[in-house]
């Protein structure tokens, strides 16, 4: 007497297991909490605490992605959740902090540039999520966490050195406008995703890391402002350098995928980011 084996329907077998990974999403939630704390602190005038909270959110955002990749716990849910949190932490929070700090005295121009910054952050995240061909070594446009850290470090520095007045408010206005443009531009920025953190490193590398922490401890806001400012400028320098050499801005990324320069130019001219 033959036995009849029931086979589960294909649609049931293809369904992913229910549930979410707790560790990377816990870090993402902590980043959201830091962003919310930053907004609350800015509304009561504690701008130093608000700026530090944005920087903490950026560190947590960097950790959740790396933890997800290293533990093989990346998921579609985590990616969508991370994008939503990024919009709050690196779009809305820094815009509100800078607006409360000084842009509100500029009238309509102040809140319009703050809104523009939030909108370009959303556009930057949407473009990043829909890019089919992305380089492992470079981002297209300034990453929104880097822009948020630069704004937070600027506010933190101004609060530490008691810098205030119309000149500094206009400087913040111009800085926010430039960062908004940099996020949606085509300038290349190193992603540092190709750094190998799993294997052994020379002793000198560990010593250099210690020296970095010592340097930051001397004057944290000024050092962070200098480092984040240099990173923001590096994209423009790289863009002009590649243009001067007659190369496409993202030719490096296409060479990594095995495409010839001619194929890279044809794909870039016929592609759309929408």
C-alpha positions as CSV (number, residue, x, y, z in Angstrom):
1,X,0.0,0.0,0.0
2,X,1.7,3.2,-1.2
3,X,1.9,6.2,1.0
4,X,0.8,9.6,-0.3
5,X,3.3,12.4,0.6
6,X,1.8,15.8,0.7
7,X,4.0,18.5,-0.7
8,X,3.6,22.1,0.6
9,X,2.4,24.6,-2.0
10,X,5.2,26.6,-3.6
11,X,4.0,29.9,-2.3
12,X,4.3,28.5,1.3
13,X,7.7,27.1,0.8
14,X,9.0,30.4,-0.7
15,X,7.8,32.5,2.2
16,X,10.7,33.8,4.4
17,X,10.6,32.9,8.1
18,X,8.7,35.3,10.3
19,X,10.3,37.6,12.8
20,X,13.2,40.1,12.8
21,X,16.8,40.1,13.9
22,X,17.1,41.7,17.3
23,X,20.7,43.0,17.4
24,X,21.0,45.3,14.3
25,X,17.4,46.6,14.8
26,X,18.2,47.3,18.5
27,X,21.1,49.5,17.4
28,X,18.8,51.2,14.8
29,X,16.2,51.8,17.6
30,X,19.0,53.3,19.8
31,X,19.9,55.6,16.9
32,X,16.3,56.7,16.7
33,X,16.2,57.3,20.4
34,X,19.3,59.5,20.2
35,X,17.7,61.5,17.4
36,X,14.5,62.1,19.4
37,X,16.6,63.1,22.4
38,X,18.5,65.6,20.2
39,X,15.2,67.1,19.0
40,X,14.0,67.5,22.6
41,X,17.2,69.0,23.8
42,X,17.2,71.5,20.9
43,X,13.7,72.7,21.8
44,X,14.8,73.6,25.4
45,X,18.1,75.2,24.2
46,X,20.6,72.5,25.2
47,X,22.4,72.6,21.8
48,X,25.6,70.9,22.9
49,X,23.6,67.9,24.2
50,X,21.6,67.9,21.0
51,X,24.7,67.9,18.8
52,X,26.3,65.1,20.8
53,X,23.1,63.0,20.5
54,X,23.2,63.4,16.7
55,X,26.9,62.3,16.6
56,X,25.9,59.3,18.8
57,X,23.1,58.4,16.4
58,X,25.6,58.5,13.5
59,X,27.9,56.1,15.3
60,X,25.0,53.7,16.1
61,X,23.9,53.9,12.4
62,X,27.4,52.9,11.3
63,X,27.4,50.0,13.8
64,X,24.0,48.5,12.9
65,X,25.0,48.0,9.2
66,X,28.3,46.5,10.0
67,X,26.9,44.2,12.7
68,X,24.2,43.1,10.3
69,X,26.8,42.2,7.6
70,X,29.2,40.6,10.0
71,X,26.6,38.4,11.7
72,X,24.7,37.7,8.4
73,X,21.5,39.2,9.8
74,X,20.7,41.7,7.1
75,X,17.0,41.8,6.0
76,X,14.6,43.9,3.9
77,X,12.9,44.9,7.1
78,X,16.1,46.2,8.6
79,X,17.0,48.2,5.5
80,X,13.6,49.9,5.4
81,X,13.6,50.6,9.1
82,X,17.2,52.0,8.9
83,X,16.2,54.4,6.1
84,X,13.2,55.7,8.1
85,X,15.4,56.3,11.1
86,X,18.1,57.9,9.0
87,X,15.6,60.5,7.7
88,X,14.7,61.4,11.3
89,X,18.2,61.2,12.7
90,X,20.2,62.9,9.9
91,X,17.5,65.0,8.2
92,X,14.9,66.2,10.6
93,X,17.1,66.4,13.8
94,X,20.0,68.4,12.5
95,X,17.7,70.7,10.6
96,X,15.7,71.5,13.7
97,X,18.8,71.9,15.8
98,X,20.3,74.5,13.5
99,X,17.0,76.2,13.1
100,X,16.5,76.5,16.8
101,X,20.2,77.5,17.2
102,X,20.1,80.5,14.8
103,X,18.3,80.1,11.6
104,X,15.0,81.2,13.0
105,X,16.3,84.7,13.3
106,X,16.7,84.8,9.5
107,X,12.9,84.6,9.0
108,X,11.5,82.7,6.1
109,X,14.9,82.0,4.6
110,X,15.9,80.1,7.7
111,X,13.1,77.6,7.7
112,X,13.1,77.2,4.0
113,X,16.8,76.2,3.9
114,X,16.1,73.8,6.8
115,X,13.2,72.2,4.9
116,X,15.4,72.0,1.8
117,X,18.0,70.1,3.9
118,X,15.3,67.6,5.1
119,X,14.0,67.2,1.6
120,X,17.4,66.5,0.1
121,X,18.1,64.0,2.8
122,X,15.0,62.1,1.9
123,X,15.9,62.3,-1.8
124,X,19.5,61.1,-1.0
125,X,18.1,58.1,0.9
126,X,15.6,57.3,-1.9
127,X,18.3,57.4,-4.6
128,X,20.6,55.2,-2.5
129,X,17.9,52.6,-1.9
130,X,17.0,52.4,-5.6
131,X,20.5,52.4,-7.1
132,X,21.0,49.1,-9.0
133,X,24.8,49.5,-9.5
134,X,26.6,50.8,-6.5
135,X,30.3,50.9,-5.8
136,X,31.6,49.2,-2.7
137,X,34.3,51.9,-2.3
138,X,32.4,55.1,-3.1
139,X,29.0,56.8,-2.3
140,X,27.4,59.0,-4.9
141,X,26.8,62.2,-3.1
142,X,27.6,63.1,0.5
143,X,26.2,60.5,2.9
144,X,23.5,62.0,5.1
145,X,25.1,60.8,8.4
146,X,28.4,62.7,7.5
147,X,26.4,65.8,6.7
148,X,24.5,65.6,10.0
149,X,27.8,65.1,11.9
150,X,29.3,68.1,10.3
151,X,26.3,70.3,11.2
152,X,26.3,68.9,14.8
153,X,30.0,69.4,15.2
154,X,29.6,73.0,14.0
155,X,26.9,73.7,16.5
156,X,28.8,72.0,19.3
157,X,31.9,74.0,18.4
158,X,29.9,77.3,18.4
159,X,28.4,76.5,21.8
160,X,31.8,75.5,23.3
161,X,33.5,78.7,22.1
162,X,30.5,80.9,22.8
163,X,30.2,81.9,19.1
164,X,27.0,83.8,18.3
165,X,25.8,86.6,16.2
166,X,24.6,87.3,12.6
167,X,27.9,86.3,11.0
168,X,27.8,82.8,12.5
169,X,24.1,82.4,11.7
170,X,24.7,83.2,8.1
171,X,27.6,80.8,8.1
172,X,25.3,78.1,9.4
173,X,22.7,79.0,6.7
174,X,25.4,78.7,3.9
175,X,26.8,75.5,5.4
176,X,23.4,73.8,5.5
177,X,22.6,74.9,1.9
178,X,26.0,73.5,0.6
179,X,25.5,70.2,2.5
180,X,22.0,69.9,1.0
181,X,23.5,70.3,-2.5
182,X,26.3,67.9,-1.7
183,X,23.9,65.1,-0.7
184,X,22.1,65.1,-4.0
185,X,25.2,65.7,-6.1
186,X,27.2,63.2,-8.1
187,X,30.4,63.8,-6.2
188,X,32.2,60.6,-5.0
189,X,32.8,60.0,-1.3
190,X,34.7,57.0,0.1
191,X,32.5,54.6,1.9
192,X,35.2,52.7,3.7
193,X,33.1,49.5,3.4
194,X,36.1,47.8,1.9
195,X,38.0,48.0,5.1
196,X,38.7,44.5,6.5
197,X,37.8,44.4,10.2
198,X,37.8,40.7,10.6
199,X,41.5,39.8,10.2
200,X,44.7,40.7,12.0
201,X,46.2,44.1,11.6
202,X,49.7,45.4,12.2
203,X,50.6,46.7,15.7
204,X,51.1,50.2,14.2
205,X,47.5,50.3,13.2
206,X,46.4,49.8,16.8
207,X,48.8,52.5,17.9
208,X,47.4,54.9,15.3
209,X,43.9,54.2,16.6
210,X,45.0,55.1,20.1
211,X,46.5,58.3,18.9
212,X,43.2,59.2,17.1
213,X,41.3,58.9,20.4
214,X,44.0,61.0,22.2
215,X,43.7,63.7,19.5
216,X,39.9,63.7,19.8
217,X,40.0,64.0,23.6
218,X,42.0,67.3,23.4
219,X,39.0,69.2,21.8
220,X,36.2,66.9,20.6
221,X,34.0,69.5,18.9
222,X,36.8,71.2,17.0
223,X,38.5,67.9,16.0
224,X,35.2,66.4,14.8
225,X,34.4,69.6,12.9
226,X,37.8,69.4,11.2
227,X,37.5,65.8,10.3
228,X,34.0,65.9,9.0
229,X,34.7,69.1,7.1
230,X,37.7,67.5,5.4
231,X,35.5,64.5,4.4
232,X,32.8,66.8,3.0
233,X,35.4,68.7,0.9
234,X,37.1,65.4,-0.3
235,X,34.1,64.7,-2.6
236,X,34.5,68.0,-4.4
237,X,38.3,67.5,-4.7
238,X,37.8,64.0,-6.1
239,X,35.2,65.2,-8.5
240,X,37.4,68.0,-9.9
241,X,40.4,65.7,-10.0
242,X,38.7,63.0,-12.0
243,X,37.2,65.7,-14.4
244,X,40.7,67.1,-14.9
245,X,42.0,63.6,-15.7
246,X,39.2,63.2,-18.3
247,X,37.6,60.3,-16.4
248,X,34.0,59.7,-15.5
249,X,33.3,60.4,-11.8
250,X,32.2,56.8,-11.1
251,X,34.6,55.1,-13.6
252,X,36.3,53.5,-10.6
253,X,33.1,51.8,-9.5
254,X,32.4,50.5,-13.0
255,X,35.9,49.1,-13.4
256,X,35.3,47.1,-10.2
257,X,32.3,45.5,-11.9
258,X,34.4,44.6,-14.9
259,X,33.0,47.2,-17.3
260,X,35.1,49.1,-19.8
261,X,35.3,52.9,-19.6
262,X,33.2,53.2,-22.8
263,X,30.5,51.0,-21.3
264,X,30.6,53.0,-18.1
265,X,30.0,56.3,-20.0
266,X,27.2,54.8,-22.0
267,X,25.5,53.4,-18.9
268,X,25.9,56.7,-17.0
269,X,24.5,58.8,-19.9
270,X,21.5,56.5,-20.3
271,X,20.7,55.8,-16.7
272,X,18.2,57.6,-14.4
273,X,18.2,58.0,-10.7
274,X,14.4,58.2,-10.5
